[in-house]
Structures are given as structure tokens and as C-alpha cells.
Amino acid sequence: MTKSRTFEFVALIAALFATIAISIDGMLPALPEIAATLSPDAPNAAQLVVTSFVFGMGIGTLFAGPLSDAFGRKRVILIGGGFYALAALACYFAPSLEVLLVARVLQGLAASAPRAVSIAMVRDLFSGRDMARIMSFVMMVFTLVPAMAPLMGSGIMSLGGWHAIFLAYIAFSGLTMLWLGLRQPETLAVDRRRPLRVTTLLAALREVLSYRVILVGTVIQALTLAALFATLSSIQSIFEQQFHRGASFPLWFAFIALMAMSGSMLNSRIVMTLGMHRVVTRTYAGVVGLSLAALTLISSGLLPESISFSVQVLWCIGLFAMMGLTMGNLNALAMEPVGHIAGMAASVISAMATVGSVLLAIPVGLAFNGTSTPLLAGVAVLSGLALLLSRFGLATRPKT
């Protein structure tokens, strides 16, 4: 693959990943209005707009990968993109929070296709540390979208209210599907496809679950994503209620996301020399220390609000940078021995990690009490468990 073709491939995969980021981060500025409009008696329930989407995505990934193993990567992503647009349209017309949550679950189900299958596309073309490096570049480009998504959401809300954000989702999906359809060749040759039979799927599933690196890596991904989703569910409310910066939240979020790009940039430089396991372990150790320090400083009440806010921002940068230093490496470690069933493997890993992360993130998000203390404590525990598992569970790699 030429350098220019590799660059376009990375950008396309990042755009497909960005379907998830824009679907989550673009909603953050709208949560207060959604709460005021659809759940005034239970404002914390508006957070479920985020986690319901993630839950649907986790369930959908169980099917997207095996379907792509049987019918090809492009076809499954394009069909998923079409259903994603229809679900976004249902969200636009949702008259109640309950209907909106159901539509968001369906939207997440459809979004699982670009999310899970795009990882399989990368594995079709790369493996090992090369795959980790490509995923670092993908995460680097992908970071630009969550940086801009809250600003986009705020701008759209000022023009057409929070419902109009879902129209932007339809437009974004249309553009990425057009790009994929016109520019990206199919990465899974016909002779490498696996029939969609129950016996074949069960055999592939048994093989995926037979690798310790996959099981442990999936649990670590669930803990990592739980920390991220709990933060995304609470961060807007923390900025507004604790630090009185709700109006400037989109700008601060953009700054945090852009600074967090350093994680992906650093990983792309060091992963080839240090190795994936060492980078992951050291990253979690750093996040545990950062979370405990932020929890002590902010919850003590001894610091001026401006200093506490600076600590909160630095913590957010460190947490989001963690994604660029861990998720690509964890995916590469898990996918290395199962390249011949990459779609099934990507589905199983993504589904278990995503659904598990939602179950872990919801209690942390709903524990919000007007301060960042529950979030900081929850993330410290989640990242501590990830550190223990990465240190001892991934220490020995299986032969491939």
C-alpha cells in the first residue's frame, strides 16, 4: 500500500470510528435541554441518552463482524450506515424520553457496523505492532471529531434546537458512506469469506474465547471504556454545576480533546520500540496516580475554584489521552492470533467490552452529586483494576 493510499485509508477508518464519537459527544451540550424538556423531574436520566446508544452498539457488534466475514466488509458497513440514518430520523421525531432512548439503542445497533467492521478491515491489511501503529494514527485523526462535536452540537442547537443534531448525524453518515463506497476497495477477498452457518459461527466463537489474551484484553477494554463513558456522561454537568462553566463547556471540551491527541501521537512513536504490553501497563499506572491526586486535591476543598478547575481539566486530558495509548494496543494484542476470523473476533471483543463498559459506567454516572468526586473515585477504581489485569493477565503472550 502506497503512502498516500495508507493516509487515505487511515483517514477513512478514523471517519468510520468518528460515527461513534459524533453520536456521543455531539449530544453532550444537549443533555441539560433534553433533561428540561423530557425528564424535568429526573435530570440525571438524560445521561441515558449516551449510555443507551453505547448499549445498542455493544449488542450490534455481536452480529456486524460475523456478517462481514460472510458478505464482505463494505456491504455490511454501508447497510449499517443506512439504518443509522433511519434511527437518527426516529430520534429527531421522538416525543418522549422513552421513545428517544429506544431510538438511540437502535441507532447504536446500526453504528456497530462501522465501529466493529472497520477494525476487521485494519486487521485484513495489517497485524501486530504495524496494526497498533496504524490504529494510533487512526485514533490521532479520530480525536479531532470529539474535539469539534460539542461545538457542532451547540451551534446546531442555536439554530434548530437539540432535535436538529440528529439531522447532522444523517448528513455525516451519508458523507462517510459515500466515501467508503467510492474510494475503498473491499479488504476481504471472496475466497476468504466464511459461510454464515451456526456451526461455523460457534466454532469461530470457541476459537476466539480460547485465547487468554483476548479474554483478559476484552475485560481491560471494558474497564477503559467504562471510565470514558462515565466521564462523558458526567463531564458537562461537572463543568456547569461545580465550576460554573457550562456556557464555555464546548470550547473547553475541544481544548481537552486536542491536547489528548498527544496520547495517540506518543503511542505511534514508542509502540514499535517499547511494545504494546509495556505501553499499556505504564499508561494505566499513570492514570491511577493522576486520578488519586486529582481526587485528593479537588475534594479537599482547600484549593481556589480556578485551581481546582485546572486540575480537573488536566485530569480530563490525561484520561482521554489514555484512550490513544491503550485501546489500539489492546485491539492489536487481541486480534493478532485471529486474523483468519477477524470479523468474528472484532465483534466478540467489541460487544463484550462495550456492554460490560455500560454496565460499569451507568452506576458511576448516576452517582453524580454536583461534584466530580464520584467520577474521580470511580475512574481510579476502574483504571486500578485495568492496571492489575494488564500487569499480570497480559504478561505472557500466546504463540500465534
Residue pairs with C-beta under 8 A, 6 or more apart in sequence:
1 9
1 125
6 134
8 183
9 125
9 184
10 134
10 137
10 138
10 141
11 141
12 176
12 179
12 180
12 183
12 184
13 118
13 121
13 122
13 138
14 137
14 138
14 139
14 140
14 141
14 142
14 145
15 176
15 179
16 77
16 114
16 115
16 118
16 176
16 180
17 114
17 115
17 118
17 138
17 139
17 142
18 142
18 145
18 172
18 176
19 81
19 84
19 111
19 114
19 115
19 172
19 173
19 176
20 57
20 111
20 114
20 115
21 142
21 145
21 146
21 149
22 145
22 146
22 149
22 152
22 168
22 169
22 172
23 53
23 107
23 108
23 111
23 169
24 50
24 53
24 54
24 146
24 149
24 229
24 232
25 145
25 146
25 149
25 150
25 153
25 232
25 253
26 149
26 150
26 152
26 153
26 165
26 168
26 169
27 34
27 49
27 50
27 153
27 165
28 50
28 149
28 150
28 153
28 232
28 235
28 236
28 249
28 253
29 150
29 153
29 154
29 157
29 236
29 249
29 250
30 49
30 153
30 157
30 162
30 165
31 46
31 47
31 49
31 50
31 236
31 237
32 43
32 46
32 236
32 237
32 240
32 246
33 157
33 161
33 162
34 46
34 49
34 97
34 100
34 162
35 42
35 43
35 44
35 45
35 46
36 43
37 162
38 46
38 96
38 97
38 100
39 45
39 46
39 97
44 365
44 366
44 368
45 97
46 97
47 233
47 234
47 365
47 366
47 368
48 97
48 101
48 362
49 100
49 101
49 104
50 229
50 232
50 233
51 229
51 233
51 358
51 361
51 362
51 365
52 101
52 104
52 105
52 108
53 104
53 105
53 107
53 108
53 111
54 108
54 229
54 354
54 357
54 358
54 361
55 105
55 108
55 354
55 355
55 358
56 104
56 105
56 106
56 107
56 108
56 109
56 111
56 112
57 108
57 109
57 111
57 112
57 115
57 354
58 108
58 112
58 350
58 351
58 352
58 353
58 354
58 355
58 356
58 357
58 358
59 105
59 108
59 109
59 112
59 351
59 355
60 80
60 108
60 109
60 110
60 111
60 112
60 113
60 116
60 351
61 112
61 115
61 116
61 346
61 347
61 350
61 351
61 354
62 347
62 348
62 351
63 112
63 347
64 76
64 80
64 112
64 113
64 115
64 116
64 117
64 343
64 347
65 116
65 117
65 120
65 342
65 343
65 344
65 345
65 346
65 347
65 348
65 350
66 196
66 201
66 204
66 343
66 344
66 347
67 76
67 196
67 343
68 75
68 76
68 77
68 113
68 116
68 117
68 120
68 188
68 343
69 120
69 188
69 193
69 194
69 196
69 204
69 341
69 342
69 343
69 344
70 193
70 194
70 195
70 196
71 193
71 196
72 186
72 188
72 190
72 193
73 117
73 120
73 121
73 124
73 186
73 187
73 188
73 343
74 180
74 181
74 184
74 186
76 113
76 117
77 113
77 114
77 117
77 118
77 177
77 180
78 177
78 180
78 181
79 113
80 110
80 111
80 112
80 113
80 114
80 117
81 110
81 113
81 114
81 173
81 174
81 176
81 177
81 180
82 110
82 177
83 106
83 109
83 110
84 107
84 110
84 111
84 113
84 114
84 169
84 173
85 169
85 170
85 173
85 174
86 110
87 103
87 104
87 106
87 107
87 109
87 110
88 107
88 166
88 167
88 169
88 170
88 173
89 166
89 170
90 99
90 103
90 106
90 107
91 100
91 103
91 104
91 107
91 163
91 166
92 163
92 164
92 166
92 167
94 100
94 103
107 169
112 350
112 351
114 176
115 350
116 343
116 346
116 347
116 350
116 351
117 343
117 346
119 331
119 335
119 342
119 346
119 350
120 187
120 188
120 342
120 343
120 345
120 346
121 187
122 131
122 134
122 135
122 138
123 131
123 335
123 339
123 342
123 345
123 346
124 187
124 188
124 339
124 342
125 187
126 134
127 332
127 335
127 336
127 339
128 332
128 336
129 271
129 272
129 275
129 276
129 332
131 331
131 332
131 335
131 336
132 267
132 271
132 276
132 328
132 329
132 331
132 332
132 333
133 268
133 271
133 272
135 327
135 328
135 329
135 331
135 332
136 264
136 265
136 267
136 268
136 271
136 324
136 328
137 264
137 268
138 328
139 263
139 264
139 267
139 323
139 324
139 327
139 328
140 261
140 264
140 265
140 268
140 324
143 257
143 258
143 260
143 261
143 264
143 320
143 324
144 257
144 258
144 261
146 253
146 257
147 253
147 254
147 256
147 257
147 258
148 254
150 249
150 250
150 253
150 254
151 250
151 251
151 253
151 254
152 168
153 162
153 165
153 250
154 250
156 164
156 165
156 167
156 168
157 164
157 165
160 167
188 343
192 340
194 200
194 204
194 341
194 344
201 344
204 341
204 344
205 344
205 348
207 338
207 341
208 214
208 338
208 341
208 344
208 345
208 348
208 349
209 215
209 348
211 334
211 337
211 338
211 398
212 393
212 398
213 333
213 334
213 336
213 337
213 394
213 397
213 398
214 334
214 337
214 338
214 345
214 348
214 349
216 389
216 393
216 394
217 330
217 331
217 333
217 334
217 349
217 394
218 334
218 348
218 349
218 352
218 353
218 356
219 353
219 356
219 389
219 393
220 280
220 326
220 330
220 386
220 389
220 390
220 393
220 394
221 327
221 330
221 331
221 349
221 353
221 357
222 352
222 353
222 354
222 356
222 357
222 360
223 357
223 360
223 382
223 383
223 385
223 386
223 389
224 322
224 323
224 326
224 327
224 330
224 357
224 382
224 383
224 386
225 353
225 354
225 357
225 361
226 356
226 357
226 358
226 360
226 361
226 364
226 382
227 287
227 319
227 322
227 361
227 378
227 379
227 382
227 383
228 319
228 320
228 323
228 357
228 361
229 357
229 358
229 361
229 365
230 360
230 361
230 364
230 365
230 375
230 378
230 379
230 382
231 316
231 319
231 375
231 379
233 361
233 364
233 365
233 368
234 364
234 365
234 368
234 372
234 374
234 375
235 249
235 253
235 316
235 375
236 246
236 249
237 368
237 370
238 312
238 368
238 371
238 372
238 375
239 245
239 246
239 248
239 249
239 252
240 246
240 249
241 370
242 370
242 371
242 372
243 305
243 308
243 309
243 312
244 305
245 252
245 309
252 313
255 313
256 313
256 316
256 317
256 320
257 320
259 317
259 321
260 316
260 317
260 319
260 320
260 321
260 323
260 324
261 321
261 324
262 321
262 324
263 283
263 320
263 321
263 322
263 323
263 324
263 325
264 324
264 325
264 328
265 324
266 321
266 324
266 325
267 279
267 324
267 325
267 328
267 329
270 279
271 279
271 329
276 329
276 330
276 332
276 333
277 329
277 333
277 390
277 394
277 395
277 397
279 325
279 326
279 329
280 325
280 326
280 329
280 330
280 390
280 394
281 387
281 390
281 391
281 394
283 322
283 325
283 326
284 322
284 326
284 383
284 384
284 386
284 387
284 390
285 387
286 318
286 322
287 318
287 319
287 322
287 379
287 383
288 380
288 383
288 384
288 387
290 314
290 315
290 318
290 319
291 315
291 319
291 376
291 379
291 380
291 383
292 380
294 311
294 312
294 314
294 315
294 372
294 376
295 373
295 376
295 377
295 380
297 303
297 308
297 311
298 308
298 311
298 312
298 371
298 372
298 373
298 376
299 371
299 373
299 376
303 311
312 372
315 376
319 379
322 383
326 386
331 349
333 394
333 397
334 345
334 349
335 342
335 345
335 346
335 349
336 400
337 398
337 400
338 344
338 345
360 382
363 378
364 374
364 375
364 378
364 379
364 382
365 375
367 374
367 375
367 378
368 374
368 375
